[in-house]
């Protein structure tokens, strides 16, 4: 069964209630073997499309992944993009901004890493952190040195004018990128709180995964409702025709990977790319090269 991307797409102007978006849906694969077959086919298709993207040199593709901890962003990126030529794809992960980055506007550090034409860029977290974690923890705004911003540490949903302006800055940037050939797909891996707990416990029980969990991860679970509210506001305000958000059910990692890979593959095919046409001059040049090789 082929996943239908429309089922997971947030339409422009929608009000998002994540309680109504499932974290688990019927699998698009029939068995573990079938999952591997489908993923292998998707990976092969992505590899072919990426080569065509590089050769046509007319578009760039930016994939943005956002999620709560343990939702499977790293694994999705690793598995879905496993067949793509590393020379044509770069992954950037964004943690807490450095002192130098805090001296600039919130879009600056990611803008430096945007993909050039012919390439795929992947943001594992992104500028959206500045309307998500910063909204949940508004005390982080102090470090940004913004003028005329009230700092109410007790009001995670405060500063609504600030968030509205940031949403508008993001939408304006993404529309600018679209007009200039960069297509953007944004994935929110929608994980249930119960499944996150299960995965955290697995990290505790598996010595090879102990490094993946910290007390800070558990502390953030206290803010789950605040994060869901921040995501709902963000998804509704910034999902556009040019740069849509997809809410991917993430309780089943394998299913999530197939949904993501299908959406990326369909998007690349919509570019309707072709290999560059060989001009008569180029044909003559190639024949000259052939003659030289024959000597």
ZAMARGU-4260 file (C-alpha; in steps of 0.2 Angstrom, whole numbers, plus 5000, padded with zeros to 4 digits):
<rodrens>
0) 5000/5000/5000 | 5007/5017/4995 | 5006/5031/5008 | 4996/5046/5002 | 5006/5062/5007
5) 4990/5072/5007 | 4984/5062/5023 | 4999/5070/5032 | 5000/5087/5025 | 4995/5102/5035
10) 4985/5113/5023 | 4989/5132/5023 | 4978/5141/5035 | 4973/5126/5045 | 4971/5127/5064
15) 4981/5112/5070 | 4975/5101/5085 | 4988/5088/5087 | 4976/5077/5098 | 4967/5074/5081
20) 4983/5069/5072 | 4987/5051/5075 | 5004/5045/5081 | 5001/5028/5074 | 4992/5023/5058
25) 4990/5006/5049 | 5007/5001/5042 | 5010/5003/5023 | 5021/4987/5024 | 5014/4970/5026
30) 5029/4962/5035 | 5047/4966/5040 | 5053/4959/5024 | 5041/4969/5014 | 5047/4985/5024
35) 5065/4982/5018 | 5059/4979/5000 | 5049/4995/5000 | 5063/5005/5008 | 5076/4998/4996
40) 5065/5003/4981 | 5062/5021/4988 | 5081/5023/4992 | 5085/5017/4974 | 5072/5030/4967
45) 5079/5044/4978 | 5097/5040/4972 | 5091/5041/4954 | 5082/5057/4957 | 5096/5065/4966
50) 5108/5061/4952 | 5096/5070/4940 | 5094/5084/4952 | 5113/5087/4952 | 5114/5085/4933
55) 5100/5097/4929 | 5106/5110/4942 | 5090/5120/4942 | 5083/5116/4959 | 5089/5113/4977
60) 5079/5103/4990 | 5079/5107/5009 | 5072/5094/5021 | 5068/5100/5038 | 5065/5088/5053
65) 5058/5093/5069 | 5052/5082/5084 | 5052/5078/5102 | 5067/5068/5109 | 5067/5050/5103
70) 5055/5052/5089 | 5067/5045/5076 | 5074/5060/5067 | 5092/5053/5066 | 5086/5036/5060
75) 5074/5042/5047 | 5088/5053/5039 | 5101/5039/5040 | 5089/5026/5032 | 5080/5036/5020
80) 5095/5045/5013 | 5106/5030/5013 | 5108/5028/4994 | 5111/5046/4991 | 5128/5052/4985
85) 5136/5061/4999 | 5143/5074/4987 | 5126/5080/4983 | 5119/5080/5001 | 5123/5088/5017
90) 5116/5086/5034 | 5116/5099/5048 | 5111/5097/5066 | 5108/5112/5076 | 5110/5113/5095
95) 5110/5127/5107 | 5117/5143/5098 | 5134/5149/5101 | 5139/5166/5108 | 5143/5172/5090
100) 5127/5165/5083 | 5117/5174/5097 | 5124/5191/5090 | 5114/5188/5074 | 5096/5186/5070
105) 5088/5169/5073 | 5088/5165/5054 | 5107/5169/5052 | 5115/5152/5057 | 5104/5141/5046
110) 5104/5153/5031 | 5123/5150/5029 | 5120/5131/5027 | 5106/5132/5014 | 5109/5119/4999
115) 5115/5126/4982 | 5106/5121/4966 | 5108/5103/4962 | 5110/5097/4980 | 5099/5091/4995
120) 5101/5099/5012 | 5094/5092/5028 | 5092/5102/5044 | 5090/5090/5059 | 5082/5104/5069
125) 5082/5121/5062 | 5077/5139/5064 | 5060/5132/5070 | 5069/5129/5087 | 5067/5148/5089
130) 5048/5147/5089 | 5047/5130/5098 | 5060/5128/5113 | 5062/5147/5115 | 5043/5148/5116
135) 5042/5135/5129 | 5057/5142/5138 | 5055/5161/5135 | 5070/5164/5147 | 5081/5159/5132
140) 5076/5176/5124 | 5087/5185/5137 | 5103/5178/5128 | 5097/5185/5111 | 5098/5203/5117
145) 5083/5208/5107 | 5076/5226/5110 | 5059/5229/5118 | 5055/5211/5122 | 5046/5207/5138
150) 5054/5193/5147 | 5041/5184/5157 | 5048/5167/5163 | 5031/5162/5169 | 5022/5164/5153
155) 5028/5151/5140 | 5014/5157/5129 | 5018/5175/5131 | 5026/5187/5118 | 5013/5183/5105
160) 5018/5198/5094 | 5036/5191/5094 | 5030/5174/5088 | 5019/5181/5075 | 5034/5191/5068
165) 5045/5176/5068 | 5032/5166/5059 | 5031/5179/5046 | 5050/5180/5044 | 5050/5161/5042
170) 5036/5161/5029 | 5044/5176/5020 | 5061/5167/5019 | 5054/5151/5013 | 5044/5159/4999
175) 5060/5169/4994 | 5069/5152/4993 | 5055/5144/4983 | 5055/5158/4970 | 5073/5155/4968
180) 5072/5137/4965 | 5074/5129/4982 | 5060/5117/4987 | 5056/5114/5005 | 5048/5100/5014
185) 5046/5100/5033 | 5043/5085/5043 | 5036/5085/5061 | 5038/5067/5068 | 5023/5065/5079
190) 5027/5054/5094 | 5016/5050/5108 | 5022/5053/5126 | 5020/5035/5130 | 5030/5029/5116
195) 5044/5042/5121 | 5044/5034/5138 | 5046/5017/5131 | 5061/5022/5120 | 5069/5031/5135
200) 5068/5015/5145 | 5076/5006/5131 | 5090/5018/5131 | 5093/5015/5149 | 5092/4996/5147
205) 5104/4995/5132 | 5122/5000/5137 | 5126/5005/5119 | 5112/5018/5120 | 5115/5025/5138
210) 5124/5040/5130 | 5108/5045/5121 | 5098/5049/5137 | 5101/5063/5150 | 5092/5070/5165
215) 5088/5085/5154 | 5078/5074/5142 | 5067/5068/5157 | 5065/5086/5163 | 5058/5092/5146
220) 5044/5079/5148 | 5037/5091/5161 | 5033/5103/5147 | 5025/5091/5135 | 5009/5101/5134
225) 5018/5117/5131 | 5028/5109/5117 | 5012/5103/5109 | 5004/5120/5110 | 5020/5128/5102
230) 5020/5115/5088 | 5002/5117/5085 | 5004/5136/5083 | 5020/5134/5072 | 5013/5121/5060
235) 4997/5131/5058 | 5006/5148/5055 | 5020/5141/5044 | 5013/5127/5033 | 5011/5135/5015
240) 5009/5129/4998 | 5027/5133/4994 | 5034/5125/5010 | 5022/5112/5018 | 5023/5104/5034
245) 5019/5085/5035 | 5014/5077/5052 | 5021/5060/5051 | 5015/5047/5064 | 5031/5042/5073
250) 5026/5028/5085 | 5031/5015/5071 | 5048/5020/5065 | 5048/5009/5050 | 5031/5016/5044
255) 5037/5034/5047 | 5053/5030/5036 | 5042/5024/5022 | 5030/5039/5023 | 5045/5051/5023
260) 5054/5043/5009 | 5038/5042/4998 | 5035/5061/5001 | 5053/5066/4996 | 5052/5054/4981
265) 5036/5062/4975 | 5042/5079/4977 | 5058/5076/4967 | 5048/5068/4953 | 5036/5084/4953
270) 5052/5094/4948 | 5050/5086/4930 | 5069/5086/4928 | 5078/5080/4913 | 5096/5078/4909
275) 5104/5092/4900 | 5102/5091/4881 | 5118/5089/4871 | 5120/5103/4859 | 5128/5100/4841
280) 5144/5109/4847 | 5145/5097/4862 | 5142/5082/4850 | 5156/5087/4839 | 5167/5089/4855
285) 5163/5072/4861 | 5167/5064/4844 | 5184/5073/4845 | 5187/5066/4862 | 5182/5049/4855
290) 5195/5050/4841 | 5209/5055/4853 | 5205/5040/4864 | 5206/5028/4849 | 5224/5033/4845
</rodrens>
